[in-house]
Amino acid sequence: MNTSPGCILSLQVGLPRLIDVDTTRAASGRTWTTGFFKLPVPHRIWLSTLNLDGDGQADLENHGGLDKAVNVYPAEHYPYWAQAIGLADLQPGSFGENFTIEGLLESDVCIGDVFEVGDALVQISQPRQPCWKLARRWQMKELALLVQETGRTGWYFRVLKEGHVQAGNRLILVERHHPNWTVFSANEVMHHRIDDRQAAQGLADCVYLSSRWREKLKRRAVTGLPENTSPRLEGPRTEGD
């Protein structure tokens, strides 16, 4: 596992706004509100326990909050998407992330890892679960599912210590609590090993995992039933939704 420092290649923020044209086949003609479209910030910016200064989310039920203060995505994945599905115009922030990083992948970092970045301390809380807005942004109906299935999801940070951060800051690992629970392996349990109730309980027992993921996995461990992912991946389909 790679334990060398990563780096913030680019930092982006953006507030929710109404998008007039829906360009996906899933819900043609529907307007939508999203904080997905983020712009790079070249200077130092304040990172609070809830978000970066100037950043926001439209759907606060499923995005944002203490466990999802910062959305992180490895820049190393962008060439893969360009080759695999022809998304050749991807720039930092193209997947709606706050930190576009380099040097660390999902297989290199673990749930509960604490990093020093700039003046702040951040901790990995969960993998990102891509939603329909990613697909809608890139006019590709299956994109959210593809991101989920490949494990190239990125992850979220919670903020343990507020402070200023900026592009170019290194991500220096200072604590590792669960070396067996990489972001990649957590994705495997949640999205691929859906019949493995023992693995679900094992991941749910990770106290640094986000409360929402722990609740889902505990239910699965008891009932044997995974969550219904269709609403998250497909989004609204009709004007009556």
Buried (B, 14 or more C-beta within 10 A) or exposed (E): EEEEBBBBBBBBBBEBBEBEEBEBEBBEEBEBEBBBBBEEBEEBBBBEEBBBEBBBBBEEEBBBBEBBBBBBBBBBBBEBBEEEEEBEEBEBBBBBBBBBBBBBBBBBBBBBBBBBBBBBBBBBBBBBBBBBBBBBBBEBBEBBBBBBBBBBBBBBBBBBEBBBBBBEBBBBBEEBBBEEBBBBBBBBBBBEBBEBBEBBBBBBBBEBBBEBBBEBBBBBBEEEEBBEBEBBBBBBBEEEE
